Amino acid sequence: MTEKALRLGTRRSKLAMAQSGHVADAVRQLTGRRVELVEITTYGDTSREHLAQIGGTGVFVVALRDALLRGEVDFAVHSLKDLPTAQHPDLVLAAVPVREDPRDVLVARDGLTFAELPDGARVGTGSPRRMAQLNAYARSHGMTIETVPIRGNIDTRVGYVTKGELDAVVLAAAGLNRIGRSDVVTESLSVDTVLPAPGQGALAIECTAANADLAAALAELDDPFTRVAVTAERSLLAALEAGCSAPVGALADLPQALDFARAGETPMVDGQIVHEMRLRGVVGNPDGSSLVQLSTTGPVPTSHDEAMALGRELADEMLAKGAAGLMGERAL
């Protein structure tokens, strides 16, 4: 008798389907089993309100997790930045695969870069984090821009530019890469200009804690460096008591180089073992008039607890510098 197909729960958007399709292919190769995509509509997909108004944290995740817990799907794929920072007691984060490009990118009319935008340019984004940093950058460079709140899928957001309604929009590089639309990018924004959301570019593969065999199989897709990096970033977010719609940016990377080869589980650069990881964090108010931006560098964490500690330490420093007062609503 052939084994039943594994059911992979996914959101219905083009991006979610593309992400889940990549994971499904990897799981098929890994297990030799068929994998079926099960499309699930989440509250975040149907609501047209801005994320901060509908709760932000978890609005794209709850329906997928409910389907897992009811046994309607065997595992689920999320964009990691959408996951609440607190781990669900009955679920396990079985794998965090190798991260895509974590940066934000600009899609602007006439092929413009951010510095080339005209005075008063209207720049669309649904993210308070992006608004804070874009406005701060513009202010420090003598530019005047208007950040415009937008929602919608990638095609809808790019459409605001192609139809002439906005001068530019800012999106995650990873999403455009995954659906094959990176050709619309007019500039990749340096992380020195805009720090991404904690976990941006990474995927999360979840299953129930009770399904130990599946969790063990999925763990083969885990990338140890990506996991400790996003764990540190999300620990910072949690210690700031902020949800995923808060104006918090964070990135853990290797200061020695942007690209590195891996030998086993050891990050390498030019054949040398990388020993240090840098964690950067930023919190700002939406108009960018005030930012708290700090970084710390330490040994590459070798455990979950070490990664968590790195994030908490930087969060404590940011809170001491007044970060709490810049976040508006804080998660309870």
C-alpha positions as a Markdown table, in Angstrom:
| # | Residue | x | y | z |
|---|---|---|---|---|
| 1 | Met | 0.0 | 0.0 | 0.0 |
| 2 | Thr | 1.4 | 3.4 | -0.9 |
| 3 | Glu | 1.9 | 5.9 | 1.8 |
| 4 | Lys | -0.6 | 8.7 | 2.1 |
| 5 | Ala | 0.5 | 12.1 | 0.7 |
| 6 | Leu | 1.7 | 14.6 | 3.2 |
| 7 | Arg | -0.6 | 17.6 | 3.4 |
| 8 | Leu | 1.2 | 21.0 | 3.4 |
| 9 | Gly | -0.9 | 23.9 | 4.6 |
| 10 | Thr | -0.3 | 27.2 | 2.9 |
| 11 | Arg | -1.8 | 30.6 | 2.4 |
| 12 | Arg | -3.4 | 31.1 | -1.0 |
| 13 | Ser | -1.4 | 34.1 | -2.2 |
| 14 | Lys | 0.9 | 33.7 | -5.2 |
| 15 | Leu | 3.9 | 34.3 | -3.0 |
| 16 | Ala | 2.8 | 31.8 | -0.3 |
| 17 | Met | 2.1 | 29.2 | -3.0 |
| 18 | Ala | 5.5 | 29.7 | -4.5 |
| 19 | Gln | 7.3 | 29.4 | -1.1 |
| 20 | Ser | 5.3 | 26.3 | -0.2 |
| 21 | Gly | 5.9 | 24.8 | -3.6 |
| 22 | His | 9.7 | 25.1 | -3.1 |
| 23 | Val | 9.3 | 23.4 | 0.3 |
| 24 | Ala | 7.0 | 20.7 | -1.1 |
| 25 | Asp | 9.7 | 19.8 | -3.7 |
| 26 | Ala | 12.4 | 19.6 | -1.0 |
| 27 | Val | 10.2 | 17.4 | 1.2 |
| 28 | Arg | 9.4 | 15.1 | -1.7 |
| 29 | Gln | 13.1 | 14.6 | -2.4 |
| 30 | Leu | 13.8 | 14.1 | 1.3 |
| 31 | Thr | 11.0 | 11.6 | 2.2 |
| 32 | Gly | 10.1 | 10.1 | -1.2 |
| 33 | Arg | 6.5 | 10.8 | -0.3 |
| 34 | Arg | 3.9 | 12.8 | -2.3 |
| 35 | Val | 3.2 | 16.3 | -0.9 |
| 36 | Glu | -0.2 | 18.0 | -1.6 |
| 37 | Leu | -0.7 | 21.7 | -1.1 |
| 38 | Val | -3.8 | 22.6 | 1.0 |
| 39 | Glu | -4.8 | 26.2 | 0.5 |
| 40 | Ile | -6.1 | 28.0 | 3.6 |
| 41 | Thr | -7.4 | 31.6 | 3.8 |
| 42 | Thr | -6.2 | 33.6 | 6.8 |
| 43 | Tyr | -7.8 | 36.6 | 8.4 |
| 44 | Gly | -4.8 | 38.7 | 7.2 |
| 45 | Asp | -5.6 | 37.8 | 3.6 |
| 46 | Thr | -9.2 | 38.8 | 3.7 |
| 47 | Ser | -9.0 | 42.0 | 5.9 |
| 48 | Arg | -8.3 | 45.2 | 4.0 |
| 49 | Glu | -7.4 | 47.0 | 7.2 |
| 50 | His | -3.7 | 47.9 | 8.0 |
| 51 | Leu | -1.9 | 45.2 | 10.0 |
| 52 | Ala | -1.5 | 47.3 | 13.1 |
| 53 | Gln | -5.3 | 47.7 | 13.2 |
| 54 | Ile | -6.1 | 44.0 | 13.0 |
| 55 | Gly | -3.5 | 42.9 | 15.5 |
| 56 | Gly | -0.5 | 42.5 | 13.3 |
| 57 | Thr | 1.0 | 39.5 | 15.1 |
| 58 | Gly | -0.2 | 36.2 | 13.8 |
| 59 | Val | -3.0 | 37.4 | 11.5 |
| 60 | Phe | -1.5 | 35.3 | 8.6 |
| 61 | Val | -0.7 | 32.4 | 10.9 |
| 62 | Val | -3.7 | 31.5 | 13.1 |
| 63 | Ala | -5.8 | 29.7 | 10.5 |
| 64 | Leu | -2.8 | 27.6 | 9.4 |
| 65 | Arg | -2.0 | 26.6 | 12.9 |
| 66 | Asp | -5.7 | 25.8 | 13.6 |
| 67 | Ala | -5.6 | 23.4 | 10.6 |
| 68 | Leu | -2.5 | 21.8 | 11.9 |
| 69 | Leu | -4.0 | 21.3 | 15.4 |
| 70 | Arg | -7.2 | 19.9 | 13.9 |
| 71 | Gly | -5.2 | 17.4 | 11.8 |
| 72 | Glu | -6.4 | 18.8 | 8.5 |
| 73 | Val | -2.8 | 19.3 | 7.4 |
| 74 | Asp | 0.4 | 17.6 | 8.4 |
| 75 | Phe | 2.8 | 20.6 | 8.3 |
| 76 | Ala | 2.6 | 24.3 | 7.3 |
| 77 | Val | 4.9 | 26.9 | 5.8 |
| 78 | His | 4.9 | 30.5 | 7.0 |
| 79 | Ser | 7.0 | 33.6 | 6.2 |
| 80 | Leu | 9.0 | 33.6 | 9.5 |
| 81 | Lys | 8.5 | 37.3 | 10.0 |
| 82 | Asp | 4.7 | 36.6 | 10.4 |
| 83 | Leu | 5.1 | 34.2 | 13.2 |
| 84 | Pro | 4.4 | 35.4 | 16.8 |
| 85 | Thr | 7.6 | 35.3 | 18.8 |
| 86 | Ala | 6.2 | 33.0 | 21.5 |
| 87 | Gln | 6.3 | 29.3 | 20.4 |
| 88 | His | 3.0 | 27.5 | 20.4 |
| 89 | Pro | 3.0 | 24.7 | 23.1 |
| 90 | Asp | 1.6 | 22.1 | 20.8 |
| 91 | Leu | 3.6 | 22.9 | 17.7 |
| 92 | Val | 7.3 | 22.7 | 16.8 |
| 93 | Leu | 9.3 | 24.9 | 14.5 |
| 94 | Ala | 10.8 | 21.9 | 12.6 |
| 95 | Ala | 12.9 | 23.7 | 10.2 |
| 96 | Val | 14.2 | 27.2 | 9.1 |
| 97 | Pro | 15.7 | 26.6 | 5.7 |
| 98 | Val | 18.5 | 28.7 | 4.2 |
| 99 | Arg | 17.4 | 32.4 | 4.1 |
| 100 | Glu | 16.7 | 34.3 | 1.0 |
| 101 | Asp | 18.0 | 37.9 | 0.5 |
| 102 | Pro | 16.7 | 39.7 | 3.7 |
| 103 | Arg | 16.9 | 43.2 | 2.3 |
| 104 | Asp | 14.1 | 45.6 | 1.3 |
| 105 | Val | 14.0 | 46.8 | -2.3 |
| 106 | Leu | 12.7 | 49.9 | -4.1 |
| 107 | Val | 10.4 | 49.6 | -7.1 |
| 108 | Ala | 10.2 | 53.1 | -8.5 |
| 109 | Arg | 9.0 | 54.8 | -11.7 |
| 110 | Asp | 11.4 | 55.5 | -14.5 |
| 111 | Gly | 14.1 | 53.2 | -13.0 |
| 112 | Leu | 14.8 | 55.7 | -10.2 |
| 113 | Thr | 16.9 | 54.9 | -7.1 |
| 114 | Phe | 15.8 | 56.3 | -3.7 |
| 115 | Ala | 18.2 | 59.2 | -3.8 |
| 116 | Glu | 16.9 | 60.1 | -7.3 |
| 117 | Leu | 13.3 | 60.4 | -6.2 |
| 118 | Pro | 11.8 | 63.9 | -6.8 |
| 119 | Asp | 11.0 | 66.2 | -3.9 |
| 120 | Gly | 7.6 | 65.2 | -2.3 |
| 121 | Ala | 7.7 | 61.7 | -3.9 |
| 122 | Arg | 5.0 | 59.4 | -2.7 |
| 123 | Val | 6.4 | 56.1 | -1.4 |
| 124 | Gly | 4.1 | 53.2 | -0.6 |
| 125 | Thr | 4.6 | 50.7 | 2.2 |
| 126 | Gly | 2.4 | 49.0 | 4.7 |
| 127 | Ser | 5.2 | 48.8 | 7.3 |
| 128 | Pro | 5.7 | 51.3 | 10.1 |
| 129 | Arg | 9.3 | 49.9 | 10.3 |
| 130 | Arg | 10.0 | 50.9 | 6.7 |
| 131 | Met | 8.2 | 54.3 | 7.1 |
| 132 | Ala | 10.4 | 55.2 | 10.1 |
| 133 | Gln | 13.6 | 54.4 | 8.4 |
| 134 | Leu | 12.8 | 55.8 | 5.0 |
| 135 | Asn | 11.6 | 59.1 | 6.6 |
| 136 | Ala | 14.8 | 59.2 | 8.8 |
| 137 | Tyr | 17.0 | 58.6 | 5.7 |
| 138 | Ala | 15.2 | 61.2 | 3.7 |
| 139 | Arg | 15.4 | 63.8 | 6.5 |
| 140 | Ser | 19.1 | 63.2 | 7.0 |
| 141 | His | 19.8 | 63.6 | 3.2 |
| 142 | Gly | 17.7 | 66.7 | 2.8 |
| 143 | Met | 14.9 | 64.9 | 0.9 |
| 144 | Thr | 11.2 | 65.3 | 1.3 |
| 145 | Ile | 9.1 | 62.2 | 0.8 |
| 146 | Glu | 5.5 | 61.2 | 1.7 |
| 147 | Thr | 5.1 | 57.6 | 3.0 |
| 148 | Val | 1.7 | 56.3 | 2.0 |
| 149 | Pro | 0.2 | 53.2 | 3.8 |
| 150 | Ile | -0.7 | 50.4 | 1.4 |
| 151 | Arg | -1.9 | 46.8 | 1.6 |
| 152 | Gly | -2.3 | 44.1 | -1.0 |
| 153 | Asn | -0.2 | 41.4 | -2.7 |
| 154 | Ile | 3.0 | 42.0 | -4.6 |
| 155 | Asp | 1.3 | 42.6 | -8.0 |
| 156 | Thr | -1.1 | 45.1 | -6.4 |
| 157 | Arg | 1.7 | 47.0 | -4.8 |
| 158 | Val | 3.8 | 47.1 | -7.9 |
| 159 | Gly | 0.7 | 48.2 | -9.8 |
| 160 | Tyr | 0.5 | 51.4 | -7.7 |
| 161 | Val | 3.8 | 52.4 | -9.4 |
| 162 | Thr | 3.0 | 51.2 | -13.0 |
| 163 | Lys | -0.3 | 52.9 | -12.9 |
| 164 | Gly | 1.3 | 56.2 | -11.8 |
| 165 | Glu | -0.6 | 56.4 | -8.4 |
| 166 | Leu | 2.7 | 56.3 | -6.4 |
| 167 | Asp | 6.3 | 57.2 | -7.3 |
| 168 | Ala | 7.7 | 54.1 | -5.6 |
| 169 | Val | 6.9 | 51.2 | -3.3 |
| 170 | Val | 9.2 | 49.3 | -0.9 |
| 171 | Leu | 8.9 | 45.5 | -0.8 |
| 172 | Ala | 10.9 | 42.6 | 0.5 |
| 173 | Ala | 13.5 | 41.3 | -1.9 |
| 174 | Ala | 12.8 | 37.7 | -0.9 |
| 175 | Gly | 9.1 | 37.8 | -2.1 |
| 176 | Leu | 10.0 | 39.2 | -5.5 |
| 177 | Asn | 12.8 | 36.7 | -5.9 |
| 178 | Arg | 10.5 | 33.8 | -5.0 |
| 179 | Ile | 7.8 | 34.7 | -7.6 |
| 180 | Gly | 10.3 | 35.6 | -10.3 |
| 181 | Arg | 9.6 | 39.4 | -10.3 |
| 182 | Ser | 13.0 | 40.8 | -9.3 |
| 183 | Asp | 13.2 | 42.5 | -12.7 |
| 184 | Val | 10.9 | 45.3 | -11.3 |
| 185 | Val | 13.5 | 46.3 | -8.7 |
| 186 | Thr | 15.1 | 49.6 | -9.3 |
| 187 | Glu | 17.4 | 49.5 | -6.2 |
| 188 | Ser | 18.3 | 47.1 | -3.4 |
| 189 | Leu | 18.2 | 49.1 | -0.2 |
| 190 | Ser | 21.3 | 48.7 | 1.9 |
| 191 | Val | 20.7 | 47.3 | 5.4 |
| 192 | Asp | 22.6 | 50.4 | 6.6 |
| 193 | Thr | 19.7 | 52.5 | 5.2 |
| 194 | Val | 16.8 | 50.2 | 6.1 |
| 195 | Leu | 17.1 | 47.2 | 8.5 |
| 196 | Pro | 14.7 | 44.5 | 7.5 |
| 197 | Ala | 12.0 | 43.0 | 9.7 |
| 198 | Pro | 13.2 | 40.3 | 12.2 |
| 199 | Gly | 13.2 | 37.0 | 10.3 |
| 200 | Gln | 12.6 | 38.7 | 6.9 |
| 201 | Gly | 13.6 | 36.4 | 4.0 |
| 202 | Ala | 13.4 | 33.2 | 6.1 |
| 203 | Leu | 10.7 | 30.6 | 6.0 |
| 204 | Ala | 9.3 | 28.6 | 9.0 |
| 205 | Ile | 8.1 | 25.0 | 8.6 |
| 206 | Glu | 5.9 | 23.9 | 11.5 |
| 207 | Cys | 4.2 | 20.7 | 12.5 |
| 208 | Thr | 2.6 | 19.3 | 15.6 |
| 209 | Ala | 4.9 | 18.4 | 18.5 |
| 210 | Ala | 3.1 | 15.0 | 18.6 |
| 211 | Asn | 4.3 | 14.1 | 15.1 |
| 212 | Ala | 7.9 | 13.4 | 16.1 |
| 213 | Asp | 8.8 | 11.4 | 13.0 |
| 214 | Leu | 7.7 | 14.1 | 10.6 |
| 215 | Ala | 9.4 | 16.8 | 12.7 |
| 216 | Ala | 12.7 | 14.7 | 12.5 |
| 217 | Ala | 12.4 | 14.4 | 8.7 |
| 218 | Leu | 11.6 | 18.1 | 8.2 |
| 219 | Ala | 14.6 | 19.0 | 10.4 |
| 220 | Glu | 16.9 | 17.9 | 7.5 |
| 221 | Leu | 15.8 | 21.2 | 5.8 |
| 222 | Asp | 17.0 | 23.3 | 8.7 |
| 223 | Asp | 20.0 | 25.7 | 8.2 |
| 224 | Pro | 21.8 | 26.1 | 11.5 |
| 225 | Phe | 23.2 | 29.6 | 10.8 |
| 226 | Thr | 19.8 | 30.9 | 9.5 |
| 227 | Arg | 18.1 | 29.5 | 12.6 |
| 228 | Val | 20.5 | 31.2 | 15.1 |
| 229 | Ala | 20.4 | 34.5 | 13.2 |
| 230 | Val | 16.6 | 34.7 | 13.1 |
| 231 | Thr | 16.4 | 33.5 | 16.7 |
| 232 | Ala | 18.5 | 36.4 | 17.8 |
| 233 | Glu | 16.4 | 38.8 | 15.8 |
| 234 | Arg | 13.1 | 37.5 | 17.1 |
| 235 | Ser | 14.5 | 37.5 | 20.7 |
| 236 | Leu | 15.2 | 41.2 | 20.3 |
| 237 | Leu | 11.6 | 41.7 | 19.1 |
| 238 | Ala | 10.2 | 39.7 | 22.0 |
| 239 | Ala | 12.3 | 41.5 | 24.6 |
| 240 | Leu | 11.1 | 44.8 | 23.2 |
| 241 | Glu | 7.5 | 43.4 | 23.8 |
| 242 | Ala | 6.7 | 44.3 | 20.2 |
| 243 | Gly | 4.6 | 42.5 | 17.7 |
| 244 | Cys | 5.4 | 41.9 | 14.0 |
| 245 | Ser | 3.6 | 45.1 | 13.0 |
| 246 | Ala | 5.8 | 47.3 | 15.3 |
| 247 | Pro | 8.4 | 49.7 | 13.8 |
| 248 | Val | 11.3 | 47.3 | 14.7 |
| 249 | Gly | 14.0 | 46.3 | 12.4 |
| 250 | Ala | 16.7 | 43.7 | 13.1 |
| 251 | Leu | 19.3 | 41.7 | 11.3 |
| 252 | Ala | 21.9 | 39.2 | 12.4 |
| 253 | Asp | 24.7 | 38.7 | 9.9 |
| 254 | Leu | 28.4 | 38.1 | 9.5 |
| 255 | Pro | 30.4 | 41.3 | 9.5 |
| 256 | Gln | 33.3 | 39.7 | 7.7 |
| 257 | Ala | 31.3 | 39.2 | 4.5 |
| 258 | Leu | 27.8 | 39.1 | 3.0 |
| 259 | Asp | 28.4 | 35.8 | 1.2 |
| 260 | Phe | 29.8 | 32.8 | 2.8 |
| 261 | Ala | 30.3 | 29.2 | 2.1 |
| 262 | Arg | 29.3 | 26.5 | 4.6 |
| 263 | Ala | 31.3 | 23.5 | 5.6 |
| 264 | Gly | 29.0 | 21.3 | 7.5 |
| 265 | Glu | 27.4 | 23.6 | 10.1 |
| 266 | Thr | 30.3 | 26.0 | 10.3 |
| 267 | Pro | 30.0 | 29.3 | 8.4 |
| 268 | Met | 33.1 | 30.0 | 6.3 |
| 269 | Val | 34.4 | 33.1 | 4.5 |
| 270 | Asp | 37.3 | 32.6 | 2.0 |
| 271 | Gly | 38.0 | 29.3 | 3.6 |
| 272 | Gln | 38.2 | 30.8 | 7.1 |
| 273 | Ile | 35.8 | 29.8 | 9.9 |
| 274 | Val | 33.6 | 32.8 | 10.9 |
| 275 | His | 33.5 | 33.3 | 14.6 |
| 276 | Glu | 31.5 | 36.4 | 15.0 |
| 277 | Met | 27.9 | 37.4 | 14.3 |
| 278 | Arg | 26.7 | 41.0 | 14.3 |
| 279 | Leu | 23.1 | 41.8 | 15.5 |
| 280 | Arg | 21.7 | 45.2 | 14.6 |
| 281 | Gly | 18.4 | 46.6 | 15.8 |
| 282 | Val | 16.4 | 49.8 | 15.1 |
| 283 | Val | 13.2 | 51.3 | 16.5 |
| 284 | Gly | 11.7 | 54.5 | 15.3 |
| 285 | Asn | 8.6 | 56.6 | 15.2 |
| 286 | Pro | 6.8 | 56.5 | 11.8 |
| 287 | Asp | 7.9 | 60.0 | 10.7 |
| 288 | Gly | 11.5 | 59.1 | 11.3 |
| 289 | Ser | 12.2 | 62.1 | 13.6 |
| 290 | Ser | 13.6 | 59.8 | 16.3 |
| 291 | Leu | 15.4 | 56.5 | 15.9 |
| 292 | Val | 17.2 | 54.2 | 18.4 |
| 293 | Gln | 19.7 | 52.2 | 16.4 |
| 294 | Leu | 22.3 | 50.0 | 18.1 |
| 295 | Ser | 24.4 | 46.9 | 17.3 |
| 296 | Thr | 26.4 | 44.3 | 19.1 |
| 297 | Thr | 28.9 | 41.7 | 17.9 |
| 298 | Gly | 29.6 | 38.4 | 19.6 |
| 299 | Pro | 30.5 | 34.8 | 18.9 |
| 300 | Val | 28.2 | 33.0 | 16.5 |
| 301 | Pro | 25.7 | 31.4 | 18.8 |
| 302 | Thr | 25.9 | 27.6 | 19.0 |
| 303 | Ser | 22.6 | 27.1 | 20.7 |
| 304 | His | 19.1 | 28.5 | 20.9 |
| 305 | Asp | 19.8 | 29.9 | 24.4 |
| 306 | Glu | 22.9 | 31.8 | 23.2 |
| 307 | Ala | 21.0 | 33.3 | 20.3 |
| 308 | Met | 18.1 | 34.3 | 22.6 |
| 309 | Ala | 20.6 | 35.9 | 25.0 |
| 310 | Leu | 22.2 | 38.0 | 22.2 |
| 311 | Gly | 18.8 | 39.4 | 21.3 |
| 312 | Arg | 17.8 | 40.2 | 24.8 |
| 313 | Glu | 21.1 | 42.0 | 25.5 |
| 314 | Leu | 20.7 | 44.3 | 22.6 |
| 315 | Ala | 17.0 | 44.9 | 23.4 |
| 316 | Asp | 18.0 | 45.9 | 27.0 |
| 317 | Glu | 20.5 | 48.5 | 25.6 |
| 318 | Met | 17.8 | 49.8 | 23.2 |
| 319 | Leu | 15.2 | 50.1 | 25.9 |
| 320 | Ala | 17.8 | 52.0 | 28.0 |
| 321 | Lys | 18.1 | 54.5 | 25.1 |
| 322 | Gly | 14.3 | 55.1 | 25.0 |
| 323 | Ala | 13.2 | 52.5 | 22.4 |
| 324 | Ala | 9.9 | 51.8 | 24.3 |
| 325 | Gly | 8.6 | 55.3 | 23.8 |
| 326 | Leu | 9.0 | 55.1 | 20.0 |
| 327 | Met | 6.9 | 51.9 | 19.4 |
| 328 | Gly | 3.4 | 53.3 | 19.9 |
| 329 | Glu | 1.3 | 50.3 | 20.8 |
| 330 | Arg | 3.3 | 47.6 | 22.5 |
| 331 | Ala | 2.2 | 43.9 | 22.4 |
| 332 | Leu | 0.8 | 42.6 | 25.7 |
